[in-house]
Amino acid sequence: MTGLTPSQLASFQENGYLVIPSYLSPEEITSLLTETNHLLDTFDLTTHPLTQFTTGDDAKDNKPHVGDDYFLTSGDKVRFFFEPDAISPTPDPATGRPALLKPKQQAVNKIGHSLHSLSPPFEAVSLSAKNAAVARDLGFQDPRVLQSMVICKQPGIGGAVPPHRDSEFLYTSPPSAVGWWFALQDAGPGNATLGMFPGSQRGRAGGAVKRRFVRRADGLGTEFVSNEGASLPKGQEEAEVEGQAPKEEDVQVLDIKAGSLVLIHGNVLHQSERNTSQRSRFAYTFHVIEGAEGWEYDERNWLQPAEGGFSKLYKD
C-alpha cells in the first residue's frame, strides 16, 4: 500500500498541510454521508441536553467554555453538539428547555468523538491500510487514532473556528498530533472552508504550542492554560524569531473538492470562517498521535482514553 510521494511529504513538511485530491472514492463519500444523515435523523432529541459547541476562545464573548459531562465523556461515544445560533436565547414556555430554531438535522454543529470505533462506515475509512501507509511516511512509530467527528457547518449558521493549532487540544510531550480532514462536500471560499497559514508549524515562524485546552483542576469544565512542556515536535526545536509570527494576511483559503484529504500538522495555525452560503459543508476528521515510548499523552487533556487506550492504526 502506497502512502505519500517524496514531493507530497516535502510539501507537508514545508507548509504544514497537504491536500490530496480524490483520496476517498465516490462510494466511500456516499457511505459516510448516508451514515451521517442516518445519525442525524435517528438521535433522540427528547433526552438530549442540547449541548452547544464552542471553541474555548468564545470566552472573550462571555460565552462559557465547553465543559459539561456530555462533552467531557464523549471520547468513546457518538454524541451530537449544536450550533449556538440554532438555539433560541429564550426557553420554550411549554417545556422550560431551550428551543431549536431549526430542525435538528440542520442545527447540529458536529457529531463525535469516536465515530472511527463505533460506526462501521467511519471505521472502514479511518482504520485503513491506506491511512497506515500515510502515517508511516509521516514517521509515526505507533500511531493512535482519536477525536473522530463529522463537522457539519450548517448553511448560514455554521460558526467560525478561530486560528488555532490542533496540538493545543490533543497535547503530547513532545507534540505529535496530525489531523486527517476529509471533505465530504465541496468546501470553498464563502462556504466555511479551511484557511491555512503556510509554514506556521515551524518554531522560527511562531509554531510553538504556547497554550493548551485542558480540563479544569476543580473538575468544572475546561480552560486554556499556558504550556509549560515541550512546544515543538522532535527534530523541530528551532528558536522563535522576533517578528516571524504568522499574520492575518498570510492565510491561504483552500478550495477543496469532495473526497479530498487534507493532512494538517498539529502545530500549523489554521482556521475556518462562518458558513455564509446556503450550502452545508460536511467534513469528517480524526487525529493521530504518537503512542510509542518517548511521547506522553497528557492527563489534563480534555479528551481522555477509555479502558484499552486509543485505537491503533497499525495492525499487529
Stockholm file with secondary structure:
# STOCKHOLM 1.0

chainA/1-316         MTGLTPSQLASFQENGYLVIPSYLSPEEITSLLTETNHLLDTFDLTTHPLTQFTTGDDAKDNKPHVGDDYFLTSGDKVRFFFEPDAISPTPDPATGRPALLKPKQQAVNKIGHSLHSLSPPFEAVSLSAKNAAVARDLGFQDPRVLQSMVICKQPGIGGAVPPHRDSEFLYTSPPSAVGWWFALQDAGPGNATLGMFPGSQRGRAGGAVKRRFVRRADGLGTEFVSNEGASLPKGQEEAEVEGQAPKEEDVQVLDIKAGSLVLIHGNVLHQSERNTSQRSRFAYTFHVIEGAEGWEYDERNWLQPAEGGFSKLYKD
#=GR chainA/1-316 SS CCCCCHHHHHHHHHHSEEEETTCSCHHHHHHHHHHHHHHHHHSCSTTCCCCBCCCSGGGGGTCCCSCSHHHHTCTTSEEEEECGGGEEEEECTTTSSEEESSCGGGTEEEEEEBHHHHCHHHHHHHSCHHHHHHHHHTTCSSEEEEEEEEECCCTTTCCCEEEECGGGTSCEESCCCEEEEEESSCBCTTBTCEEECTTTTSGGGTCSCCEEEEECTTSSSEEEEECCSCCSCTTCCCCCCTTCSCCGGGCEECCBCTTCEEEEETTSCEEECCBCSSSCCCEEEEEEEECSTTCEECTTBSSCCCTTCSEESSCC
#=GC SS_cons         CCCCCHHHHHHHHHHSEEEETTCSCHHHHHHHHHHHHHHHHHSCSTTCCCCBCCCSGGGGGTCCCSCSHHHHTCTTSEEEEECGGGEEEEECTTTSSEEESSCGGGTEEEEEEBHHHHCHHHHHHHSCHHHHHHHHHTTCSSEEEEEEEEECCCTTTCCCEEEECGGGTSCEESCCCEEEEEESSCBCTTBTCEEECTTTTSGGGTCSCCEEEEECTTSSSEEEEECCSCCSCTTCCCCCCTTCSCCGGGCEECCBCTTCEEEEETTSCEEECCBCSSSCCCEEEEEEEECSTTCEECTTBSSCCCTTCSEESSCC
//
